[in-house]
Amino acid sequence: MQSLYDLDAVAPMERELSNVGVTPLKTPGEVDAALGSNFPGTTLLVINSVCGCAASSCRPGVTRALQHHVIPDRLFTVFAGVDIPATARARTYVPDYVNSSPNVILFNAGQPVCVLTRQDIETHGADGLAVFLMDLFERECGRPGPSAPPEIFAKNEPVNPGCSAVPPYRGN
């Protein structure tokens, strides 16, 4: 299944996370290798999105939280509406929760310990989400942070075009 959105238009939204060390998962196989590996530590999964207020709070909130002194062991993202099969597979790892876009999920030893939905993210806003995640990382994680050097983080630009500004995929 192809992307719903123009890939050039969503690339900055993907880079906003990858610039700070969050690895994009593009295929169901990559998702299974990352989430189905019985990893004993903590894994953060961000289901990225272009959708309005929640997405424009999610990415900066997550990137700020990843500047904390303790972070998850592994950092991954799938992009809803872009990497459609990968996103569908990722959602199978949290079957008892509301699937939304965006989502932020923390796994510990392969089990979800915190699932934030679109509504949770909208309620917190970017700064509140960062504070919430840093507190969660303090309780659940042990890897020293930050995920990216401060000078890299400082150059990372939040992207907020809104859904209507992202053109649909029109092929090559």
C-alpha positions in Angstrom: 0.0 0.0 0.0 1.4 3.4 -0.9 1.6 6.5 1.2 -1.5 8.8 1.5 0.8 11.8 1.6 3.4 13.4 -0.7 6.7 11.9 0.6 8.7 15.2 0.1 6.1 17.0 2.2 6.3 14.6 5.1 10.1 14.1 5.1 10.7 17.1 7.5 8.2 15.5 9.9 10.1 12.2 9.8 13.5 14.0 10.2 12.2 15.8 13.3 12.4 12.5 15.1 15.3 10.8 13.2 17.5 13.8 13.8 17.5 13.0 17.5 18.1 9.3 17.1 14.6 7.8 16.6 14.9 5.0 14.0 12.1 4.9 11.3 10.6 1.5 10.7 9.4 1.2 7.1 8.2 -2.3 6.7 6.3 -4.9 8.8 9.5 -7.0 8.9 11.5 -4.1 10.4 8.7 -3.6 13.0 8.8 -7.3 13.9 12.6 -7.2 14.2 12.4 -4.2 16.5 9.3 -5.0 18.6 9.1 -8.8 18.4 12.7 -9.4 19.5 12.0 -10.1 23.2 14.4 -7.2 24.0 14.8 -7.1 27.8 15.0 -3.3 28.1 12.8 -0.4 27.2 11.6 0.6 23.8 9.9 3.8 22.8 7.6 3.7 19.7 6.2 6.8 18.3 3.4 6.5 15.8 4.0 9.7 13.9 1.3 11.6 12.1 0.6 14.7 10.1 -2.7 15.3 11.9 -3.0 18.8 13.4 -2.6 19.7 17.1 -1.6 16.3 18.4 1.1 15.7 15.8 2.5 19.1 16.2 2.7 18.5 20.0 3.9 14.9 19.8 7.1 15.3 17.8 8.5 18.3 19.8 7.3 16.8 23.1 9.1 13.5 22.3 12.3 15.2 21.1 12.5 17.4 24.2 12.0 14.3 26.4 14.8 12.5 24.7 17.1 15.3 25.8 16.6 14.1 29.4 19.4 12.4 31.4 17.6 9.1 31.3 15.9 7.7 28.2 14.6 4.4 26.7 17.1 1.9 25.4 15.7 1.8 21.9 13.8 4.5 19.9 11.6 3.7 16.9 8.9 5.3 14.9 6.4 4.4 12.2 4.5 7.0 10.2 0.7 6.6 10.0 -0.6 7.3 6.5 2.9 7.0 5.1 4.3 3.6 6.1 0.9 2.0 6.2 1.8 -1.7 6.5 4.5 -1.0 9.1 2.0 1.1 11.1 -0.6 -1.6 11.0 2.0 -4.2 12.2 3.2 -1.9 15.0 -0.4 -1.6 16.2 -0.6 -5.4 16.7 1.9 -5.0 19.5 -0.6 -3.0 21.5 -3.9 -4.8 20.7 -5.7 -3.8 23.9 -5.3 -0.1 23.5 -7.0 2.6 21.4 -5.1 3.0 18.1 -4.7 6.6 17.2 -2.4 8.9 15.3 -0.2 9.9 16.8 0.6 7.4 19.6 3.5 7.2 22.0 4.1 3.8 23.5 6.7 2.7 26.0 7.5 -1.0 26.2 9.5 -2.7 28.9 10.7 -6.2 28.2 8.3 -6.3 25.2 5.2 -5.3 27.2 3.5 -2.0 26.8 3.8 -0.1 30.1 2.4 3.3 28.9 0.3 4.0 25.8 -0.5 7.7 25.0 -3.3 8.3 22.5 -4.0 11.3 20.4 -6.3 12.6 23.1 -3.6 12.2 25.7 -1.1 14.1 23.6 -3.5 16.9 22.7 -4.3 17.3 26.4 -0.7 17.6 27.4 0.7 19.8 24.6 4.4 19.6 23.7 5.8 20.9 27.0 3.4 18.8 29.1 4.1 15.7 27.0 7.9 16.2 27.5 7.5 16.5 31.3 5.2 13.5 31.4 7.6 11.4 29.3 10.7 12.5 31.3 8.9 11.4 34.5 8.0 8.1 32.8 11.6 7.6 31.7 12.8 8.2 35.3 10.5 5.4 36.5 11.0 2.9 33.7 14.3 3.5 31.8 18.0 3.4 32.6 19.9 4.4 29.5 21.8 7.6 29.9 20.5 10.5 27.8 20.3 12.6 25.8 19.6 10.8 22.5 21.4 13.5 20.5 24.0 16.1 21.4 22.6 19.4 22.4 23.9 21.2 19.3 22.0 18.7 17.1 18.8 19.1 19.1 19.1 22.9 18.9 19.1 22.7 15.1 16.0 20.5 15.0 13.0 22.5 13.8 9.5 21.5 14.8 7.2 21.0 11.8 3.6 22.0 12.0 2.0 22.3 8.6 -1.4 21.0 9.6 -3.2 18.2 7.7 -4.7 20.4 5.0 -1.2 21.7 4.0 0.2 18.2 3.3 -0.5 17.3 -0.3 -1.7 13.7 -1.2 0.6 11.2 -2.7 0.5 11.4 -6.5 3.1 8.8 -7.5 6.6 9.2 -8.8 
